[in-house]
């Protein structure tokens, strides 16, 4: 049984459109916060796609994280239970 989830990372504009089947969960003010959040979600079985801002064009841009629509609530609960909310900028 393979419990490994996918965390895909893409550099570019952090305002990328959600991949098919994914919805925006959160943003982080820097890549370090995104790395921490994404790896913890991945280790707990959440499929996530991260977009990092171009370091040249958007030096202070936020990174964004998308999760599968059916995993949004589970991901939110996981972030709260791991006390990782302080590293995020919520999006609704």
C-alpha positions, -999 to +999 in steps of 0.1 A: +000+000+000+015+033-011+006+062+011+030+086-006+013+118-017+025+142-044+039+176-037+048+194-069+067+226-069+068+252-097+087+284-098+069+313-116+042+337-108+026+328-075-008+337-089-009+306-110-043+291-117-052+260-098-044+227-115-074+206-124-090+191-093-070+214-069-081+245-050-061+273-033-056+265+004-031+291+015-001+313+008+031+318+028+051+350+029+083+331+020+096+299+005+108+286+038+073+287+053+060+270+022+086+243+024+077+236+060+039+235+054+041+215+022+064+188+036+043+184+067+011+180+046+028+156+023+040+135+052+004+133+063-010+121+030-022+154+015-017+159-022-004+195-028+010+217-055+031+247-046+040+277-067+070+298-057+074+334-070+103+341-094+131+353-071+142+379-096+108+394-106+089+390-073+115+392-046+089+396-018+061+376-035+041+350-016+042+313-024+009+296-029-003+261-021-031+242-038-046+209-025-071+185-040-106+198-034-117+168-014-087+171+009-091+208+018-108+203+051-084+175+061-054+198+052-068+227+073-073+204+103-038+190+098-023+225+097-041+235+129-032+203+148+005+207+138+004+244+148+016+256+114-010+283+109+015+310+120+035+303+089+006+309+065-015+337+049-050+323+047-070+328+016-106+327+027 
